[in-house]
Amino acid sequence: MKLNLGCGLKPIIAPGWINIDAVPQCPGVEYDNVMTLANHHSLTGLVDEIRCIHVIEHLPRPFGFTKPNAETALKLWRTMLRDGGRLIVECPDLDAVLRIYVAHPASRLKRVIFGLGRWDGDEHQWGYGRSELSDLMAYCGFRIVYVGEGQDEDQAWCPCVRVEGVK
C-alpha cells in the first residue's frame, strides 16, 4: 500500500495507491488532513511508501510553537510506514530559488517562495534547502538514502529538492 499525501490535482492512478488531500479536487481523492491523517489511523505500520510532493512547504514551520507542524507530521508519517518503508519528499529548493532570484529579481520566482494562494492553505509556511530538509527528516527518525534534484514536472520551472528516507 502506498500513500500520495497532498496529491492535489495529481493523483497517482495505479493499483495500491491511496491519494489523500485536504482539498480534494479530483475523483478518487480521499479527504484528510495530511498533518493528522485522522481518517487513516488504521493504516499505521502498513504503508510501503509515502509521497509528499509539494506538501511540506505548506505545513507550519518545524520546531515552532504551532502544533501540529512539519516535525509532528514527519513523525506521524513515519509511524504509518512499515519497517523499511520509504518516505519521498519534494519541495522548492529555497537555497537555489534565492540564488536565481538575486541574479534575476524580475523573475516570477516570488510565487515559488510564497506559494500561489489559490485557496486557504496554498501559501508556503516555510522553505527548505537540501541540508535543512534532509536534517529534519533524519531528526524525525528517517535514514536518508537520497538527496538531490526533484523529479516532479515542476522541476522545469522551479528548482526543487528531493529527499528520500527509510524507516
Summary of the structure (lengths in Angstrom):
residues: 167
radius of gyration: 15.3
end to end distance: 15.2
largest distance: 48.6
contacts: 515
relative contact order: 0.16
helix: 29%
strand: 29%
